Amino acid sequence: MSMRVLKVVSSITILGAAFAQTPPKLTLQEAVAIAIKNHPQIQAAQHEVNFAQQQVVINRAPYYPALNGEITGSQGNDLSRIGAGALSASRLFNRFGQGLELSQLVTDSGRTPNLVASARLQARATEQTLQATRYDVVLAVDRTYYDVLHAQAVVRVAEETVSARQLLSDRVTELTKNKLRSQLDQSFAEVEVSQAKLLLIRAQEAVQSALAELGRALGSDQPVNYQLEESPLPPGPPNKADDLVAQAIANRPELASLRFSRDSAYKFYEAEKDLRRPTVSIAAVGGYIPYINTPATAPIPAEYEGIAANVDIPVFNGHLFSARREAAHEHALESDQRLRDQQQQVSRDVRVAWSGAVTAYQRMDVTAQFLRQAALALDLAQGRYNLGLSSIIELTQAQLNLTEAEIENLSAKYDYQTQYAALQFTIGALR
């Protein structure tokens, strides 16, 4: 096989391996979907919702009768009696029986309905907490996604900077060899190359850190291995924050959760107040005793049945019920203040996020102008240096300014995308 054929085969093999190792593409929407499906915080919040829903069933149980099957066998000395203890029947005898016991709450003066209502409201509060957790996860995905794009863009700028400065250094070195430039020029050019390489190393480290953070945001303990797609720039922020504050108060799931928790606390307070009221219940028993050993003078029927009603009227229990009522009332008042505090915090967060978004939006225009001016300054400095009208210090400073302008321009773009996502989060309008 000729050398040319070997080179072609080798090139195809290398290209095939390169394509095989190309990571799959990932959009921001796909990243959010992965996080919502996999993140442990969301799954934990979902389990909390399931737990709260079962509390509704638990508190609703007194609405239904309780039916128990009973099988009892006993052995005792003939004609003997219990001398001590709390059993209701003192006579002992051998027997074996089976039967059913039915009990039903008739009314507890509204306590059970209030407990059920409180549990339902608390379940709705946990549903809103689940939504708030999703918002937290989505915001974290947005931030880390843009951080990765930003870090990768800085790497590209750093690589271009290294290439440009290395090219200048090679030219100056060649000119120095021909005695057309001084050794000082060569030293300055080599310093600039080293600085650019340090910038590249730091940028590559930032990429790895950002990938690890994105992996965590997606609910994984491994860094992501995706080719991230750019997202379009969002529209400009509104002119005023007042309407955004009103929207946040109405939409934020944290506030909705606190409202439901407050209402649940007041329902529980009503249930605790009902402890001082009477409770009415009924009980019924019935069964069959296939074997019983009793004296002939006092026979016991083989079948039995009975029904009873009971009214429980609280009189005094050491201030237990009144203390429980006051404790529930204090908890309800506490929930009022927690809701009020959270509303104030949300209002502040909206105004801060709006201010940050406005600043980031304005910064994009400034950095774009900065980049244009830095590029023009570098062209002029390069021309002056080539004509021998300026020193290399002016040229290297122009290169430094261009690198800084490129990084600032990239930072402004991704910072605005992050700030806009934060603003959408604060008003309850995130995906």
C-alpha positions as CSV (number, residue, x, y, z in Angstrom):
1,M,0.0,0.0,0.0
2,S,1.4,3.4,-1.0
3,M,2.2,6.1,1.5
4,R,-0.6,8.3,0.1
5,V,-3.2,5.6,0.6
6,L,-2.0,5.1,4.2
7,K,-2.3,8.8,4.9
8,V,-5.9,8.8,3.5
9,V,-6.9,5.8,5.6
10,S,-5.3,7.4,8.7
11,S,-7.1,10.6,8.1
12,I,-10.4,8.9,7.7
13,T,-9.8,6.9,11.0
14,I,-8.9,10.1,12.9
15,L,-12.0,11.9,11.5
16,G,-14.2,8.9,12.4
17,A,-12.9,8.9,16.0
18,A,-13.4,12.6,16.2
19,F,-17.0,12.4,15.1
20,A,-17.6,9.5,17.4
21,Q,-16.4,11.5,20.4
22,T,-18.4,14.6,19.6
23,P,-20.8,15.2,22.5
24,P,-24.5,15.4,21.8
25,K,-26.1,18.8,21.5
26,L,-28.2,20.2,24.4
27,T,-30.5,23.2,24.4
28,L,-31.5,25.1,27.4
29,Q,-35.1,23.7,27.3
30,E,-33.7,20.2,27.1
31,A,-31.5,20.9,30.1
32,V,-34.4,22.1,32.1
33,A,-36.4,19.0,31.2
34,I,-33.6,16.8,32.4
35,A,-33.3,18.6,35.7
36,I,-37.0,18.5,36.4
37,K,-37.0,14.8,35.8
38,N,-33.9,13.9,37.7
39,H,-33.2,16.4,40.4
40,P,-33.4,15.0,43.9
41,Q,-34.8,18.2,45.4
42,I,-37.8,18.0,43.1
43,Q,-38.3,14.3,43.8
44,A,-38.1,14.9,47.5
45,A,-40.7,17.7,47.2
46,Q,-42.9,15.4,45.3
47,H,-42.7,12.8,48.1
48,E,-43.6,15.5,50.5
49,V,-46.7,16.3,48.5
50,N,-47.7,12.6,48.5
51,F,-47.2,12.5,52.3
52,A,-49.4,15.6,52.8
53,Q,-52.1,14.0,50.6
54,Q,-52.1,10.9,52.8
55,Q,-52.6,13.2,55.8
56,V,-56.0,14.2,54.3
57,V,-57.0,10.5,54.3
58,I,-55.8,10.1,57.8
59,N,-57.8,13.0,59.1
60,R,-60.8,11.9,57.1
61,A,-60.9,8.4,58.6
62,P,-63.3,9.3,61.5
63,Y,-66.0,9.9,58.9
64,Y,-66.1,6.1,58.3
65,P,-67.0,3.3,60.8
66,A,-64.3,1.2,62.3
67,L,-65.0,-2.6,62.1
68,N,-62.8,-5.1,63.9
69,G,-63.0,-8.9,64.0
70,E,-62.4,-10.5,67.4
71,I,-61.4,-14.0,68.3
72,T,-61.0,-14.7,72.0
73,G,-60.2,-17.8,74.1
74,S,-59.8,-17.9,77.8
75,Q,-59.2,-20.4,80.6
76,G,-60.1,-19.9,84.3
77,N,-60.7,-21.8,87.5
78,D,-64.4,-22.9,88.0
79,L,-66.4,-20.6,90.2
80,S,-63.4,-18.3,90.9
81,R,-63.5,-14.5,90.9
82,I,-60.9,-11.9,90.1
83,G,-59.7,-10.3,93.3
84,A,-57.8,-7.3,91.8
85,G,-57.5,-5.6,88.5
86,A,-59.5,-3.5,86.1
87,L,-61.5,-6.0,84.1
88,S,-65.2,-5.3,83.9
89,A,-66.3,-8.9,84.5
90,S,-64.9,-10.7,87.5
91,R,-66.1,-14.2,86.8
92,L,-63.6,-16.6,85.2
93,F,-64.6,-19.6,83.0
94,N,-63.3,-21.5,80.0
95,R,-64.6,-20.2,76.7
96,F,-63.9,-19.6,73.0
97,G,-65.7,-17.0,71.0
98,Q,-65.7,-14.9,67.9
99,G,-67.4,-11.7,66.8
100,L,-67.3,-8.3,65.4
101,E,-67.0,-4.9,66.9
102,L,-68.3,-1.8,65.2
103,S,-67.7,1.8,66.2
104,Q,-68.7,5.1,64.6
105,L,-68.2,8.7,65.4
106,V,-71.5,10.6,65.2
107,T,-70.2,14.1,65.8
108,D,-67.2,15.8,67.5
109,S,-68.8,19.2,67.1
110,G,-66.9,20.1,64.0
111,R,-63.4,19.1,65.0
112,T,-62.9,16.4,62.3
113,P,-64.2,18.7,59.4
114,N,-61.7,21.4,60.5
115,L,-58.9,18.9,60.7
116,V,-59.7,17.6,57.2
117,A,-59.8,21.2,55.9
118,S,-56.5,22.0,57.5
119,A,-54.9,18.9,56.0
120,R,-56.2,19.7,52.5
121,L,-54.9,23.2,52.8
122,Q,-51.5,22.0,53.9
123,A,-51.4,19.5,51.0
124,R,-52.0,22.4,48.6
125,A,-49.2,24.3,50.4
126,T,-46.8,21.5,49.7
127,E,-47.9,21.4,46.0
128,Q,-46.9,25.1,45.8
129,T,-43.6,24.3,47.6
130,L,-43.0,21.6,44.9
131,Q,-43.6,24.3,42.2
132,A,-41.2,26.7,44.1
133,T,-38.6,23.9,44.2
134,R,-38.9,23.5,40.4
135,Y,-38.4,27.2,40.0
136,D,-35.2,27.0,42.1
137,V,-33.9,24.1,40.0
138,V,-34.8,25.8,36.7
139,L,-33.1,29.0,37.8
140,A,-30.0,27.1,38.8
141,V,-30.0,25.4,35.3
142,D,-30.3,28.7,33.6
143,R,-27.5,30.3,35.5
144,T,-25.1,27.3,35.2
145,Y,-26.0,26.9,31.5
146,Y,-25.0,30.5,30.7
147,D,-21.9,30.2,32.9
148,V,-20.7,27.3,30.8
149,L,-21.4,29.2,27.5
150,H,-19.6,32.2,29.0
151,A,-16.6,30.2,30.1
152,Q,-16.4,28.4,26.7
153,A,-16.6,31.8,24.9
154,V,-13.8,33.2,27.1
155,V,-11.7,30.1,26.2
156,R,-12.1,30.9,22.5
157,V,-11.1,34.5,23.1
158,A,-8.1,33.3,25.1
159,E,-7.1,30.9,22.3
160,E,-7.4,33.7,19.7
161,T,-5.4,36.0,22.0
162,V,-2.6,33.4,22.4
163,S,-2.5,32.9,18.6
164,A,-2.4,36.6,17.9
165,R,0.3,37.4,20.5
166,Q,2.3,34.4,19.5
167,L,2.3,35.6,15.9
168,L,3.4,39.1,17.0
169,S,6.1,37.5,19.2
170,D,7.4,35.4,16.3
171,R,7.6,38.4,14.0
172,V,9.3,40.6,16.6
173,T,11.8,37.7,17.3
174,E,12.6,37.5,13.6
175,L,13.0,41.3,13.3
176,T,15.3,41.2,16.4
177,K,17.5,38.6,14.8
178,N,17.8,40.9,11.8
179,K,18.7,43.9,14.1
180,L,15.4,45.6,13.1
181,R,13.9,45.5,16.6
182,S,15.5,45.7,20.0
183,Q,15.7,42.9,22.6
184,L,13.3,44.9,24.7
185,D,10.6,44.6,22.1
186,Q,11.2,40.8,22.0
187,S,10.9,40.6,25.8
188,F,7.7,42.6,25.8
189,A,6.2,40.4,23.1
190,E,7.1,37.2,25.0
191,V,5.6,38.5,28.2
192,E,2.4,39.2,26.4
193,V,2.4,35.6,25.1
194,S,2.9,34.3,28.6
195,Q,0.0,36.4,30.0
196,A,-2.3,35.2,27.2
197,K,-1.4,31.5,28.1
198,L,-2.2,32.2,31.7
199,L,-5.5,33.7,30.7
200,L,-6.2,30.5,28.6
201,I,-5.4,28.2,31.6
202,R,-7.7,30.1,33.9
203,A,-10.5,30.1,31.3
204,Q,-10.1,26.3,30.8
205,E,-10.3,25.8,34.5
206,A,-13.5,28.0,34.6
207,V,-15.0,25.8,32.0
208,Q,-14.5,22.6,34.0
209,S,-15.9,24.2,37.1
210,A,-18.9,25.5,35.2
211,L,-19.5,22.0,33.7
212,A,-19.5,20.5,37.2
213,E,-22.0,23.1,38.4
214,L,-24.2,22.4,35.4
215,G,-24.1,18.7,36.2
216,R,-25.2,19.3,39.7
217,A,-28.0,21.6,38.5
218,L,-29.2,18.8,36.3
219,G,-29.4,16.4,39.3
220,S,-26.2,14.4,38.5
221,D,-23.0,13.9,40.4
222,Q,-21.0,14.0,37.1
223,P,-20.0,16.9,35.0
224,V,-22.1,17.3,31.8
225,N,-20.8,16.1,28.5
226,Y,-22.9,18.1,26.0
227,Q,-22.4,20.6,23.3
228,L,-24.5,23.5,24.5
229,E,-26.5,25.5,22.1
230,E,-26.7,29.3,22.2
231,S,-30.0,30.8,23.4
232,P,-31.4,34.0,21.8
233,L,-31.2,37.2,23.7
234,P,-34.4,37.9,25.7
235,P,-36.3,41.2,25.2
236,G,-35.4,44.3,27.1
237,P,-36.6,44.7,30.7
238,P,-39.8,46.8,31.5
239,N,-39.4,50.5,32.3
240,K,-40.8,50.2,35.8
241,A,-40.8,47.6,38.6
242,D,-44.2,48.3,40.2
243,D,-46.2,46.1,37.9
244,L,-43.6,43.3,38.3
245,V,-44.0,43.5,42.1
246,A,-47.8,43.0,41.8
247,Q,-47.3,40.1,39.4
248,A,-44.8,38.5,41.8
249,I,-47.2,38.8,44.7
250,A,-49.9,37.1,42.7
251,N,-47.7,34.4,41.1
252,R,-44.9,33.4,43.3
253,P,-45.4,29.8,44.5
254,E,-43.6,30.5,47.8
255,L,-46.3,33.1,48.7
256,A,-49.1,30.8,47.6
257,S,-47.6,28.0,49.8
258,L,-47.5,30.4,52.8
259,R,-51.1,31.5,52.2
260,F,-52.3,27.9,52.2
261,S,-50.2,27.2,55.3
262,R,-51.7,30.2,57.0
263,D,-55.2,29.1,56.2
264,S,-54.4,25.6,57.3
265,A,-53.1,26.9,60.6
266,Y,-56.4,28.8,61.2
267,K,-58.4,25.7,60.4
268,F,-56.3,23.7,62.9
269,Y,-57.0,26.5,65.4
270,E,-60.7,26.0,64.9
271,A,-60.3,22.3,65.3
272,E,-58.4,22.8,68.6
273,K,-61.2,25.1,69.8
274,D,-63.7,22.2,69.2
275,L,-61.9,20.0,71.8
276,R,-64.0,21.7,74.5
277,R,-67.2,20.6,72.9
278,P,-69.0,17.2,73.3
279,T,-68.2,14.1,71.2
280,V,-70.9,11.6,70.4
281,S,-70.1,8.1,69.2
282,I,-71.9,4.7,69.0
283,A,-70.5,1.2,69.4
284,A,-72.0,-2.2,68.5
285,V,-70.8,-5.8,69.1
286,G,-72.1,-9.2,68.1
287,G,-70.8,-12.7,67.8
288,Y,-71.0,-16.4,68.6
289,I,-69.5,-18.5,71.4
290,P,-69.3,-22.1,70.2
291,Y,-67.7,-23.3,73.4
292,I,-68.3,-22.1,77.0
293,N,-68.0,-23.9,80.3
294,T,-70.4,-22.3,82.9
295,P,-72.5,-23.7,85.7
296,A,-75.9,-25.0,84.8
297,T,-77.5,-22.6,87.3
298,A,-76.1,-19.6,85.4
299,P,-76.0,-20.5,81.7
300,I,-74.7,-17.9,79.1
301,P,-76.3,-17.8,75.7
302,A,-74.1,-18.8,72.7
303,E,-75.0,-15.7,70.7
304,Y,-74.5,-12.2,71.9
305,E,-75.1,-8.7,70.6
306,G,-75.3,-5.2,71.9
307,I,-75.2,-1.5,71.0
308,A,-74.4,1.6,73.0
309,A,-74.1,5.3,72.5
310,N,-71.7,7.5,74.4
311,V,-71.5,11.3,74.9
312,D,-68.1,12.6,76.0
313,I,-68.3,16.0,77.7
314,P,-65.0,17.6,78.6
315,V,-65.1,19.2,82.1
316,F,-61.5,19.8,83.3
317,N,-58.2,18.3,82.2
318,G,-55.6,20.5,83.7
319,H,-56.0,23.3,81.1
320,L,-54.8,20.9,78.4
321,F,-57.4,21.8,75.8
322,S,-57.1,25.6,76.5
323,A,-53.3,25.4,76.1
324,R,-53.6,23.5,72.8
325,R,-56.1,26.1,71.6
326,E,-53.8,29.0,72.5
327,A,-50.8,27.3,71.0
328,A,-52.7,26.8,67.7
329,H,-53.8,30.4,67.7
330,E,-50.2,31.6,68.2
331,H,-49.0,29.4,65.4
332,A,-51.7,30.9,63.1
333,L,-50.6,34.4,64.0
334,E,-47.0,33.4,63.3
335,S,-48.0,32.2,59.9
336,D,-49.6,35.6,59.2
337,Q,-46.3,37.4,59.9
338,R,-44.3,34.9,57.9
339,L,-46.4,35.6,54.9
340,R,-46.1,39.3,55.4
341,D,-42.3,39.0,55.7
342,Q,-42.1,36.9,52.6
343,Q,-44.1,39.4,50.6
344,Q,-41.8,42.2,51.6
345,Q,-38.8,40.0,50.7
346,V,-40.3,39.2,47.3
347,S,-41.0,42.9,46.6
348,R,-37.4,43.7,47.4
349,D,-36.1,40.8,45.3
350,V,-38.1,41.9,42.3
351,R,-36.8,45.5,42.5
352,V,-33.2,44.3,42.9
353,A,-33.6,41.8,40.0
354,W,-35.2,44.5,37.8
355,S,-32.4,46.9,38.6
356,G,-29.8,44.2,37.8
357,A,-31.5,43.4,34.5
358,V,-31.7,47.1,33.5
359,T,-28.0,47.6,34.3
360,A,-27.0,44.4,32.4
361,Y,-29.1,45.5,29.4
362,Q,-27.4,48.9,29.3
363,R,-24.0,47.3,29.7
364,M,-24.3,45.4,26.5
365,D,-24.4,48.6,24.4
366,V,-21.4,50.1,26.3
367,T,-19.3,46.9,25.9
368,A,-20.2,46.7,22.2
369,Q,-18.9,50.3,21.8
370,F,-15.9,49.4,23.9
371,L,-15.1,46.5,21.6
372,R,-15.4,48.5,18.4
373,Q,-13.1,51.2,19.8
374,A,-10.6,48.7,21.1
375,A,-10.5,46.9,17.7
376,L,-9.9,50.3,15.9
377,A,-7.2,51.2,18.4
378,L,-5.4,48.0,17.8
379,D,-5.5,48.5,14.0
380,L,-4.0,52.0,14.5
381,A,-1.4,50.8,17.0
382,Q,-0.4,47.9,14.7
383,G,0.0,50.3,11.8
384,R,2.1,52.8,13.9
385,Y,4.3,50.0,15.2
386,N,4.9,48.6,11.7
387,L,5.9,52.1,10.5
388,G,8.2,52.5,13.5
389,L,6.2,55.4,14.9
390,S,5.5,53.9,18.3
391,S,6.9,51.4,20.7
392,I,5.7,47.9,21.3
393,I,4.3,49.0,24.7
394,E,1.6,50.9,22.8
395,L,0.8,47.9,20.6
396,T,0.7,45.4,23.5
397,Q,-1.5,47.8,25.5
398,A,-3.9,47.9,22.5
399,Q,-3.9,44.1,22.4
400,L,-4.7,44.0,26.1
401,N,-7.5,46.5,25.7
402,L,-9.0,44.4,22.8
403,T,-8.9,41.2,24.9
404,E,-10.5,42.9,27.8
405,A,-13.2,44.4,25.5
406,E,-14.0,41.0,24.0
407,I,-14.3,39.4,27.5
408,E,-16.4,42.3,28.7
409,N,-18.7,42.1,25.7
410,L,-19.2,38.4,26.2
411,S,-19.8,38.9,29.9
412,A,-22.4,41.5,29.3
413,K,-24.3,39.2,27.0
414,Y,-24.4,36.2,29.3
415,D,-24.9,38.4,32.3
416,Y,-28.0,39.9,30.9
417,Q,-29.4,36.4,30.0
418,T,-28.8,35.4,33.6
419,Q,-30.2,38.6,35.1
420,Y,-33.3,38.3,32.9
421,A,-33.8,34.7,34.1
422,A,-33.5,35.9,37.7
423,L,-36.1,38.6,37.0
424,Q,-38.5,36.0,35.5
425,F,-37.9,33.9,38.6
426,T,-38.7,36.7,41.0
427,I,-42.0,37.5,39.3
428,G,-43.1,33.8,39.1
429,A,-42.9,33.6,35.3
430,L,-40.0,31.2,34.8
431,R,-40.6,28.1,32.8
